[in-house]
Amino acid sequence: MPPQRHTGPAPESEHPDYAGRYLLEAALGSGGMGVVHLATSASGLRLAVKVIHGHHASDPEFRARFRQEVAAARRVSGAFTAPVVDADPEAVRPWMATLFIDGPTLSERVKRNGPLDYEELVRFGAGLAEGLRDIHRAGVVHRDLKPSNVLLAADGPKVIDFGISRPVDSDLRTETGKLIGTPPFMAPEQFQRPREVGPAADVFALGAVLVHAATGRGPFDSDSPYIVAYQVVHDEPDLTGVPDGLIPLVTRCLAKEPADRPTPDELMTALRLNGPGGTGGPGGSGVTDGTDGTHGGRGPAHGTGTDTASTHGSGARPAHGVSPLVPARRAADTAESARPSLATTHSPAAPPPQTVQSTPTRARRRVRRAVATGIAAAALATGGVVAVHASGDDTPSAVADAPASRVEPKSRPVQPWHRKLRAGDGADKVPFCTAGGTDAGTGTGTGTGSGTDTDADAGVYCTGSGITAARLDPADGKVRWTVKHTAADASAGAESDDGAPPVLSGGLLLVTTPGRARLAALDPASGTERWSVPLSSYAMLRHTADRVLLVTYDGEVRALDSATGTERWTVRHGGTGTVWSTASGAEGGAGSGLLYAATPSPDGATTEVGALDPASGALRWTKRLTGTLTPAGASADALFLLASGTDDVTRAVVRIDAATRTVRRVPLAAPVEQAQATVFGDTVYVMGYTGSLLAVDTTGATADTGNGAGVRWRLETSVTRASRPTATKDRVYVSAGDGRLLAVDTARGKLLGQTKPRMGSAGGTVAAALAAPVALGRRVFATAPDGSVFTVAGRDPARW
C-alpha cells in the first residue's frame, strides 16, 4: 500500500495524499465528520473519498459511528445511493470511497436556479420516494434526509451521507442530550422519542425536502433551532408556494404522528402516475442541474454541499440546458397498470373470459383523484383481469376469443403490454421466457429469439406460478394456450427458482416441471405434450438446435433427439464440476454447433476445455488452460470463458479460437464479483453482482496487453442482483431484482432508459433468481418479481 503522509494531528493532516491505495486529488467539500476528496481508481473510476477529521479518529464513539455509516452505506448500495467501492474504518484516518456523482445537491440547485417547477417536483419526489423505499427495504433509516444530502444525478436523485443512519434493528444508542439530525428536516419523534425513530421519520423529512424544492425554504423555518423544534412538534407547516396539487400529499408526509404518514411506496406510486403522461418516468431526477457549463465558477466541487462531508458517485453530466431526466413515456402508456393481467380459472365450466380494460383517460382521472386526496392506494386500483379458461385435465386450453396469430405491419408502432402469469392462489414467481417461431427450432433461451416479432408463427413462451408453460402473442400479450402443473408434477417438488427458461429445440418447446422432476416437450402451436423424460438422475441440462443433453453428476452425457426424445448417443466426459456450453444458433464457422465442456482441476489451478461433435458425441479436441474457467458462451468461431477462480471473482475473459485453438486472455482492470456474461459476436458483456456492466473486446489489438485495454467500456449501473445480460447489435438489456428493465448503448456504454420497478407481493421482496430479457425483432420481453411478463419497444428506451 502506498505510504500515507500527513496523518498526524497537525492542520496539514486534513489533506492527506492517500486513503488506502487511492491517490487523493481535489477536495470536494468539508463538514463535521471529515473531508471529501476526488480520487481515481486503477480502473479509471472517479471516486469520492471521505476521510475522517484527525481529531475524530482517536474518538472510539466517533469511530463506532463511522463504522455504522460504512455498514449502512454498503447495506443500501443500489440505484438510489452512491455505491460503496472500498472503505477502511479501522485505518489511522478512517475513510470510505464511493462512486463520484457529477451533479449538484438539491440545495445547490435551488440556491442557484430557484425552486423547481411542478413537473420537476413530481418527478423528483417520485424518484426520492423510490430511493427511500429501497433504503428502508435494506433495513436502514437515514434520519438526516435534507436538500444537501440529495444529489441530482442524470439517472435520478441519489441519497447520500449515512453518517447518522441506523439499522432498524440496531441497539446502538445516542448519547443523552444530543439531537441527531438537522432540525428543519427532523420529524417530531426525533425531538420527543429519538430512540423510537423509524422509517416514517424519513417520510416526514421527504415532505420537508419537497417544500424546500418547491419554495426554497423549509416548512418550519426560523432563525432559532429551538423555535424550529417547537414548530415541528406543535405547529402546522407553512406550505405557502407549494403547488395546490401536491399540498394534500405533502401534508400527509408532515403529519405529527408517524402512523398517519404515507409509505414511500404509496408516495412513489401516486407521484409517478400523476406526472406528465401519467408517469414520472423511470429514472431521471426530473430536475435540470441548472449549470451553464461553468459549474458556477466553483471548480470541481460538484454536489458536495458545504454543510456536510458527503460521498458522491459517478454519472455523466447532460448537455448544457438539457434535463437529465429520461423523457416521460407517451400518454398512451399510462394505462399499462390498468391493462389486463393473466390468471387461470379452476372451473372447467367457466364461460369464455372477458377482457376488462380501463382507458387511459379513466386511469389518469383515478390517479389525479388519488393525489388530490392523498390516498395513493387508489392509484393502484386500476387493473382488470384476463382469465384463461383451463380444462379439468392436463390438456392445454386456449382463450376462446383469441384471434389467430398474424403478421403485424412493421410500420405499426410497438405497443407496450404486461400480463401476470399465475394459476390458482400460488405466490408470485418470476416467469422465465423465450421467444421465436414455432418452426425455427433455435430459440434456446439465450436472450435473443429466433426470427422476428412480426413472423406469423412467432410466440413468447413462459413459465409462471402454477404454470408449466404458456404461449403469448408478441404483439399484444394475449394468451394462446396455457399448461398448468399436473397433480403429479405439483407433488414432485417445489417450483424451481433456478432460472431455467423454456427452450425451442427441434421444433418443440422444452420445459422442466416442478422440482426438476421431468423434461417435457410440448407442441409450440398447441401446448400438447409430445414426449417427456425423468430428470432425477441428471445434474445438468443443455440444449442445441436439435439435441437435448442430459449430464449426470459423474460425467455421463446422454444426447436425445429434441423432436422425438429418442436417444442418439451416450459418452462419458469430464466429471464433477464440469460445466457444459453450446453454440446453438451459431452457423458458418469452425465452432458451429459444437458442444463445449470445461472441467477444472481439484485445486483450481487448471481447466481442461473440450469440444464435442453434437451429432455423434465424438471428442474433437481438448486444451488445458491455466486457472479456473467457466464458459460464458460461444459463437460460430470461438468459445468464451470467464477466468473466475475459486473465489467467484472474474479477473479476465478468455477466448479460444475454434479453428486454430489459439487462446487470447483479456485481463480486466478491476475484478468483477459473481459475474454473469453473454456473447455477441466477439464481444463479451459481463454483469457483476454489485452492478458493474462491462463490454470486453476479445479480438482487438489491445485485448491482451495486460492493462485492461480490452475493456471497451464499464458502466456502474448501481443494480445489485441483476440478470445475465442480453445483447443485440446496438443494445444490452439487463433485468434488476426489483423488476426494472435497463437498456444500455453497446457503442458508448451509456444508460438509455429503464422501466418502472415491479415488486413481488410478499413484502415487496426482490427476486432471488432473475430471468434474462429476451430480444425479438423490435420488442424486448422481460419478467418481474410480481409474476408479470411485459414488453417494450427496443429502439425507444428513453420512453419506457
N, C-alpha and C positions, 0 to 999 in steps of 0.2 A: 504494500500500500504506500502511496506517496506520502512524504512527511507532511504533517500539519504544522504550519507556523502560526504564530500569534494566537496561541490557545490559552494564554495566561489571563490574569485579571486586568491587565493594562487596557487602555482605551482601544489600542490597535487590534485587540483580540476580537472586536466586533466585526472585523473584516478579515477572517482567516483566508488562506489561499485554497485550502481543500476542505471538503466534507467527505470523509471516506476516500473513495477513489475519484471523486468528481472535482474538477478544477472549477472554482467559483469565479464568475465573471461579474457583471454589473450587479449592484444592489438594487432590488426592485422595490423594496419598502421595508419599514421597520415598525414594530409595535411592541406591546408589553411583554410578549414572550420571547421575541427574537427578531432576527433579520432574515429577509427572504432574498436569495441571490439567484440570478440566472446562471445556468450551467448547461453543458452539453455532454451527453453520454458518448461512449466509444462508438456506438452505432449511429450517432448523429441526432438522437432525440434531444429536443430542447426541454430542459427541466427547470423547475422552480424548487430550490433547496432552502428549506427553513433551518436555520442554525440558531440554537437557543442562546440567549444572552449569557455571558460568562458568569454574572452574579447569580443567575438562577441555577446554573449547572451543579453547584455544590449544595443545593437545597433538596433533600430527599423527597419532600412533599411535591415540589415542583417537578422533579424527575418522574414521580408517580403519575402526575397529571399528563406529562408529555408521553409517557408510555401508553396511557389511556387514549390520548389523541391519536397516536400511531395505530393502535389496535382498532379504534373506531374508524379511522380513515381507510384502513385495509378492509374492514368488515363491510363498509358501504361502497367500496370501489366499484364504479359502474358508469352507466351512461350519463348520470347527472352529478357526478363529482369529478374531481381531478384524481385519476388513478395513482395510487402509490407505486413507485418504481423501486425504491430502496429506502432503508432507514436504519439508524443505529441509535436507539435511545440510551444505550449504555456507554457511548463514546465520551471522551473528556468534554467535548462540546456536543451534546446530543443534536441530531439532525434528522430530517426527513426529506426525501426527494419525490416530487410528483411531476406529472406531465405539465408543461407550461401551456397555459391557455392565453392566447394573444387576443384579449378582449377586455373592455373596461368593466369595472364593477357597476352595479346599478346606481350607486350613489354618485360615481363619477359621471355616468351618462346623464343623469338628471341634472346635476350641477352644471354640466357643460351645455346641454341642449334643451333643458326644461322637461316638464312632465311628459309621460307617454300619452299617445292618443288612444282612443277606445280600442281600436283593433289591436294595437300593440299590447295594451293592458290585458286583453282577453287571452291572447296567445302566450304572453309572458306568464300570466297567472296559471294557465293550464300546465305549462312546462314546469313551473316551480312546484305545483301540487304533485305532479308526476314524480319529480325528484324526491319530495318528502315521502311519498308513498314507498319508494324503493328504499330510502334510508330507514324508515320505520320497519319495513319488512326484514331488514338486516338486524333488527333488534336494537337500534340506536336512536336516541333522542338528541337532537342537535343542541337545543337550549340557548343558542345565540344567533338565530337567523335574523339578519339585518341587511340593509342595502349594500353595505361594504363587504358582506360575505356571500354575495351572489354575483357571479361573473356572467356577462352576456357573450357567450361563445357563438360561433357560426352555427352549431348544431343544437343550440338550446341553452337555457340557463344552467349554470353549474354551481352547486352549493359547496363552499369551501370552509376551511378553518373549523376543525372539530376539537379545538383546544379545551372546551368545557363540556363537550358532549358526554353522554353517559349511556352505557348499555342499559336497557330496560331492567335487566335482572341484576344490575351491579349493586354491590353493597358498599361501594366507595362513598364516603361521607364528606360533605362540605364542611369546612371549618365554621363553627358557630359565629354569627355576626357578619359574615361576608355575603354580599349579594353576588350571585353568579349570573351574569348576563348583561345586557345593555338596556337600561330602564325603559326607554321609549318603545322597545320591541319585546318586553318581557310580559308574560301572562300574569294575571292576578295571583295564581298559585305559586309562582316563583317568588313573590314577595311574602305570601302568607304561609305556604306549606312547601318550602323548597325541596324537602326530601320526598315529596309525593308528586314531583313533576313528571308528566308522561307525554306521549306523542301529541296530545291536544294542545300543549303549550306551543309547539312548533306551528300548529294551525293558527293560533292566535297571532304569532309573530308574522305568519304569512299574510294575514289580514292587514296588519300594520305596515308591512312592506308594500302591499298593494296601494294603500293610502299614500305612502311616500312616492311611489311610482306615478300616481295619478295627480298629486298636488305639490310634490317637492317638500313636504313636511310630514310628520307623523300624526296619528290621531290623538295623541295626548301630549303634545309638545309644551315645554316650559323651560325657562332658564334654569330652574332648580330641579335636580333629580328627585328630591323629596316630594315636590309637588307633582312631578310626573308619576311617581309611585302611588301617590294618593289618588290621582285621577284614574290611573289604570285600574285600581281596586274598586273605586266608588263611583266614578263619573261615566257618562256616556261619551263615546268617541266623537270627535269633530270630523264629520265626513264632508264638509264643505269642499266642493270641487271634484268630488268623486262622481263619475258618470252615473246617472239615475239607474241604468240597467244593472250596475254592479253593487249598488248600495245594499239591497237585501242580502246578497251573498257575503259581502264584507261584514255586515252587521252580525251575521251568524258566526263568522270567524272570530269576531271580537266579543263574543258572549262571555260573561263573567264566569260562568260555570263550564268546566271542561266538557261535561256530557252534552251541553247544548250546542257545541260546535260541530260542523260537518267533518267528515273524514277526508283525507286527501283524495281518496277515490271518488267521493261524491263531488268534490270541487273540480277535479280533473275532468270528470265526465260532463258536468254542466258547462264548464268554461269552454272545453274543446268543441262541444256540439253547438255552443252559442256563437262561435267565431264565424268569420266570413265564410260563406259557402257551407255553413253547417259544421265546420270543424276548425280547430285551431291549427291544423296542420301537424303532421307527425314529425316532431323535431323542429329545430329552429327556435330561437328565443322569441321571435316575433318583434324584435326590437333592433333598430339600426344602432350601430355603435357610435354614431354621431361624429365620426372623425372625418377630416378632410385630407388625410394622408400625412399630416404633420404631427399627429399624436399630441396635439395641443402644445407642441414645443417642449414637451417634458422628457424627451429621450425615451429610453426603453421601458419606463415604468408603467407598463400596461396593466390595468386591472389589479393594482396592488392594494389600493386603499390605504391611506396613511394612518388610520386608526387601528389597524390590526396587521400583524405579520402573517399574511395569508399565503397559501400554497397554491400554485396555479398549474394548469396543464396546457397541452399544445392544442392548436387549432388555427386554421388559416383565416386571416382577415379578409373579408369580402372586398370587392372592388369599391372604389370611392362612391359614396352615395347610394349604394345598393344594400338593401336589408339582407342580413344573413339568414333570414327566415326562409325555410323551404316553402315555396308557394303553396297556398291552400289548394285543396282538391276542388274539382268542379262541384257546383251546387248539386248536380245530379247524383254525386257520390254520397251525399249526406244521408240518404235513406238507406245506406248499406246496413246499418244496425237494425233497420226495420224490415229488411228483406227476409224471406223465409229461411228457417233452419230445418234440418232433416231429423226426423225421429221415426222409429219403426213401431207400428202398432202391434198389439198382441192378438187381436181378434181376427180370425180368418173371415168373419162375416162382415167386416167393416166395409163401408161403401168406398168408392174411389175417393182419394183425398182431394181436398180443395186447397188452393193456394190463397193465403190471406196476406195481402201486402198493404203497407202504409205508403202513401205517396210522399214524395219529398216535402211537399208543402205541409202536410199534416205532421210529418216528423219535425220540421223546423218550428211549427206552431207549438208543438208539445215542448220542445226544448226551450223556446222563449218563455213559456209559462213556467217551466221548471226553474229557470234562472230568476225570473221575476219574483217567485215565491220562495226561492232559496231551497227548494226541495229537489235535490239532484236525482233522487230515485226516479222521479217522473221521466227523466231523460233516458232511463234505461228501459222503460215500459213501452217499447215501440215495435217489438218484433212479432211477426206472425210465425206460423209453423207449417211446414210441408210434411205430411205423414206419408211414409212408404208402406203400402199395404203388403204385409208379409203373410204368406200362407202358413198353415199349421204344421207342415212338414218342413224338410230342409230344402225344398225346391225354391230356387230364387224367384222372386216375384217382382214385376215391373210396375212402374207408375202407370195408372190406367190412361191418363191424359197426356203422356209424354209423346211428342211427335218424333218421327224418325230423325236420325242424325242427318244433317245436311251440310252442304258446303257453304260456309259463311263468306260473303264477299270480302276481299282483303281491304276494300275501301271503307268498310263499316268499322267505326271505332270500337275498340275493346271496351266492354262494359264490365266493371268490377262486380264480383259476386262473392258471397260466402255461404257455406252450408255447414250445419252441425251434424256430425256423424255419431249417432248413438242409438243403440237398440235397447229398449226397456229402461230400467232405472239405474243402469250402470253409471259409475263415476266418469267424469270427463277423462279422456285419454287422448294423447297426441296421435292423430292419424298419421299413417305413413303412406305415401303415394308414389306412383309412377305414371307416365303418360306416353301415349303413342298410338299407332294404328293397329287394328286387330289382326292385320296380316303382315305387319312389318317384322315382328319377331325379334326386335333388337332393343326394346325398352328395358334396360337392365337396372333401373333404379339408380343410375349413376348421376342423375341430376339433369340430364338432357334427354328429352323424349325423342322417339323416332318419328319421322315425318314432320307435319306441321299441324297447328291447331285448326286449320281450315280444311283438312282432309275429311272426306265423308265418313271414314271409319275411325276417326280419332276419338280417343277416350281418355279420361283421367280415372285411374284405378286406385282405390284407397282402402285401408283398414279403418276400423273405428271401434269404439267401445261397444262390445257385444256383436260386432260385425266382422265376419271373416274377410269379406271384400264387397265393394260397391263400385259401380261404374257411373261416373258423372259426365255430363256433356261439357266439353271445354268452354263452349260459348256462353252458356247460361247457368251451369251448375245443376241442371235438372238430373235427377237420379234415373238411370235407365234400368238398373236392376240392383238388387242387394242380396247378399247371402249372409244370414245370421249364423252365429255359432250353433252347432247342433248340441243336443244334450250331452252326447258322448264327448264332444270337443270341450264343452264348458267344464265337464267334470274331470278332464285330464290334467288341468292345471290352470294357474292364473294367467291372465292375458300378458303376453310378453311385452316388456318395455325396452327390449334390447336394440330397437331401431332397425327392424327388418322390413323393408318396403315390399310390396308385391313386385313381381318381375315378369316382363313379357319375354318369353323364350320359346322358340319352336312354334310360334303361332298360338300359344296358350298363355294364360295368366297363372303364375306360380305363387302360391301364398302358403304361409305357415299358420297352423291353428294354435289355440291357446296352449301354453306350456311347451311349445315346440313339439307337440305330440305327432303331428303329421305334416307332410308337404302335400298340398292338394293342387292339382292342375285343373283350371277352370276354362271354359269356353269364353273368350272375351266378349262375344256377341250376346250371350245369354246368361252367363254365370253358371251354366251346368257343369258339374264335376265330371272330368274325363278319366282321371286316374289319381291315385294317391299312394304314398309310401310312408311307413313309420319312420320317425326321426330319433327315437330314443337312444339308438346306438351310435349316433353321429355327433361329433363336436363342432363341425363347421359345414356350412352350405354355401356353394358358389355356383354361378351360372355363366354360360356363354350364350351365343346366339341360338344354339340348338342342343346344348348339353346342360345337364344338372350334375354337379359334383358333390358327392356325399363323402365327407372326410371323417374317419374315426380318430379317436384320441391317440392311437399308436401308429398313425401314418398310412392306413389303408385308404385308397381313393377309389370310389365306385362312381362310374360315369353312366348316367341314364340319358336316353333319348328324350328330349323335352316334349316332343309331340306325342309320344306313346307311353313313356315310362319304362320302356324296355332297356335292360342293362346292355351297355355297349362294351365296356371293358372294366377291369379292376387291376390296379397296380399298387405297390407299396413304395412310398417315397416320403422322406422326412420322418417326422415323429412328433412327440410332444413339443409344443412351441412353434411348429411350422405354421406359417401364415401364407394362405394362397391368394392369388390375384389373377384376374383375367383381363384380356384386351378385347372385350366384347365390343363389336361395332367398329373396330379398327381394321381398315382394309387397305390393301395395296402395298404394304411394307413387309420387311422380313419378319416382323413380330406379329403379323396379322393373325388374330385368333389364338395365339399361344396361351398356354397356362403357365403361370409362374409360381414358384414356391420358394420361400425364404426361411431357412432353418438356422437359428442362432446356436452357437456352441453353448454348453452349460455355463461357462464362465463369462459369456457375452463378448469375448474377445474377437470372434469372427462370426461371419454368417455365410452359409452356403446357399447360393442362389441357383435354382434350376429352372429350365424351360421344358415343357412337355407338349407333345402334339395332342390336341384335343380329340382328333379322330381316332387315335389308337392308344394314347397314353404313353407312347414311346418317349424316352428322355432324349431331347435334342442336344442340350448342353448344360454344363454346370460351371459355376465360378465361385471361388471362395474370396470374400472381401473382409476387410478389417472392420471391426465394430459390430454393434447390434443394429441390424437394418430391418425396417418394416416396409412392405410395399405400400406405395401411395397411389399407384395407378399405372396404366400402360397405354401407350399409343401404338400405331402401326409400326413404328420404328424403334421404340425403346421402352424399357422398364424404368420406373422412377421409384426410389426408396427414400425413406427418412432415416437418417442416422441419429437414433434417439437415445441409445444407451439404456442401461437398466434403470435409470432414474426417470425415464419417460420425459426427458428434456431433449428436444431436437436441436442439434448444432450444425447440421449440414443436410443438403439434399444430394442424392447420388443418382446419376443417370447411367444406365448400361445400354449401349447400342445393340439392338437385336441382331444385326448383321455381322458386326465386327467384334462384338463383346468388349468394345472399348469402354472404359469406365471414366466418368468425369464426376468429381466431387465438388459441390458448390458450398463453401462454408457460409454460415450466417454470421453477421456481425454481432448479433445478440441472440442468445438461445431462446427457444420457444417451448413453453411448458405444455404438456398434454396436447400435442399438435394433431390436427386432422388436416387432410390435404385432398386436393383434386387436381387433375391434369387436363390442360387444354393445349394441344399442340406440344411444344417443348417448354411450356411454362407450367410450373407447379405453384398452385396457390395454397398457402399454408395458413391455417387459422389456429391460434393458440387459445388456451383456456382463459387467459387474462385479457383477451380482446385484440391481440396483435394479428393483423392480416398482412401477409407478405406475398409479393409476386416474385418468384425466383426463376431467372432465365438460366436454363441449363445448357445452352448452346453458344452463348455469346463469347467473345474473345476474352472477356474479363471474368468468366464464370468460375475459373479455378485458380484465381490469383491468390486466394487465401485471405483477402481483406474484406470479404463481404460484398465485393463489387458486383457479384452476380445477382444480388437482390435489386430488382428494378425499382421497387418502392415498398414502403412499410407504412401501414395505416394503423393507428391506435384507435380502435372503434369504441373502446370502453365497454364492450359487451362481454360479460362473463357467461360461461355455459352456452356457447354458440354451437350451431350445427356444423357439419362438414360443409365447406363452401361448394357452390355450383357455379361453373364458369361457362360463358359463351364468348364470342369473339370480342365483344365490347363491354361486357358486364360481368361482375362477380356478385353472386347473391348469397346471403347468409341469414339464417333464422336465429333469433335470440331466444333465450329461455323464457322471456315474458311474452312471446308470441309476435314480436316485431319481425318484419322482413326488411333487410337492408340491401341497398344496391350501391355498388362501388364501380367507378370507371376503371377499366383494365389498363388504359393508357397512362393515367396520371395517379391512380390510387386515391381518388377523391370520393368522398361520400356524396352520392347523388340524391338520395332520398330514403325514407323509411316509413313503414306503415305504423298504425297505432298499435299499442300492446293489446293482447287478447289473453287475459289471465284465466287460469283454471278456477273452478268454483270452490275447491277445497281450500278455503283460507287464502285465496289469491296466490297460491304457490306457483312457482315456475316449473318447467318441465325437467324431469330427470334425464330423459332421452329425447333427442331432437331429430326431427326428420329434415334432411337436406331439401331445399327448394327444388322444384322441377321447372325447367325452362322448355317450353314447347311453342315454336313459332313466335307469335307476337305476345304470348302470355307467359306469365310466371305464376306457378302454383305453389302455395306454401300452406303449412298447417300450424296449429297453435295449441297451447295447453287447455284452452276452453273446449277442445274437441272439434274445432271447426277446420274446414278446408276453404281457402279463399284464393282468388286470382286478381292480379293487377296487370296493367299494360307494361310490358318490359321496357319499352322505349321512353316511358314518361315517368321515371321515379320521382321527380320533383313534385308531381301532383298526387302522389299516394296519400 
